[in-house]
Amino acid sequence: MLSAQTGYDLYSIENDIDQLQRTFRDIEHTDICIVERLFSSSLVVIVSLLSPRKLRLYHIKKKTEISIHSYTNTILSVKLNRKRLVICLEDRLYIHSLKDDLSVKWVISNIPSNPSGLSALSAREDRCYIAYPATQRSGEVQIFDAIQLKNKILIPAHDNPLASLSFNQQSTMLASASEKGTVIRVHNVDDGQFSCEFRRGYALCVDIYSLSFSLDSLLLAASSSTETVHVFKLNQTKDEPSELLPNQSLGSNLGRALVQSSTYISSHVSDMLHQ
């Protein structure tokens, strides 16, 4: 999806990722700031700069407007799957049902100030979860069950405030990055247990723009302000250091020895050694 002052375009990459094919162009609506599509369906939601508190739902094939919804403040982000439509404002989340005329099922109010509209919605209908920052002071993640309409679990993912969140396709794992941007962590959604972590780089501060799992949940991609994309393989945990290759140096062997002995060192130093 590409949006602009003159409208927005929808592209398909199903056949050949090197040859983008435009499947739809809307020039009727201008100054578009948010466009979200329900997977590859004909359902599209848009928000314009001219009406930042108003969400419009369209059927692009029929070229008809299904409904319009207004909110108390600026819409910062929109997430949807086949079961739920989630609207994120700075101080609350609206949860709509996509199968009941977009009725409001729940409002998560009085959330910590979330000026970037950071949130994530899982794809599966039977494991429909929302993740959002639980506090401004640290990187705690609140996971909310959008079907049962109740809090599921609180995950202390990072020491610094959150910058990016993403569920895998199976809705079993959550990837997160903080504003510091050097470490990416993956947690189990059901029990909040730490699964693995990756060091993106050694810069003092980097903006992580997005995190995305592969369909089989074996790879995790991260894009950042360094104009690079890192791809990590999810095949190790915090307690399982990666195997050394035969041609690795003495320094690498020393590093592994330090990590293996980190159970005898303070937890803070242990975390740094694992990274």
C-alpha positions, 0 to 999 in steps of 0.5 A: 500500500502506498498513500499520498496527498492524491490518494492511495494505491494497492499493489500485489506481490503474490506472483513475483516480488520483483514486479509489483502489480497495482491492483487498485487506485483511489484518487477520490480521497486525498491527504490520506495518512492511514490506509489498512487493508483486511489481508487481500480482501476488498475491505479497506479502512482509511483516515485522512489528514483533513479528518483525523478523527474520522475512519471510513470503511470501504469496499474497493471492488464495489467502490462503496462506502460501508460506514463512517466512525468518529472518535474523540481524538486523532486516530493514530493507528488502525489494525484489523483481522477477520474478527476485530477492528482496533482503533488506537488513540493516544489514551484509549483503544476501541475494539470493533466487531467486523461481523456485527456491523462494526459495533464497539465491543470494548474500549480500553480506556485510561491507557498510558499516553501512547502518542505514536499509536503503538499497538499490534493485533494478532492475525488468528481469529481464535487467538485474537490478541492486542499488544500495547505499551503498559507504561511510559517509563519502561518496556512492559507490554500488556496483552489483551484478549480481544475475544474474551475482552479481558487482560491476558498477560503483562510481559516485562519485555525491556527496560526502556520504553517500547518502539515496535511490537509484532505477533507471529502468524500463529499468535504464539510469539510476540517480538518487541524492540525498545526506543534504544533499538539495539536489542530485539526480544521474543516472548511466548504469548501464553505464559510471557516467558522469554524465548530469544533475543537478538542484537541488532547493532551497537549504535547508541540509539536506533529507531526500529520501524517495524518487526515482522515474522516469516509465515513459518515463524522461523525468521524475524525481520527488523527495519530501522533508521540505519536504512538496513533490514536485519533478518534473524533466525529463531533457533536459539534461546537465551540459555542456548548460545549459538554453536561455534564454527571451526574457524572462529577465533580465540576471542569467540571461544572466550566469549562462549566460555564467559556466557556459559559461566554467566550463571555465576555472575549477576543477572545484569552482567549476564544479560550483557554477555548473552547479547 
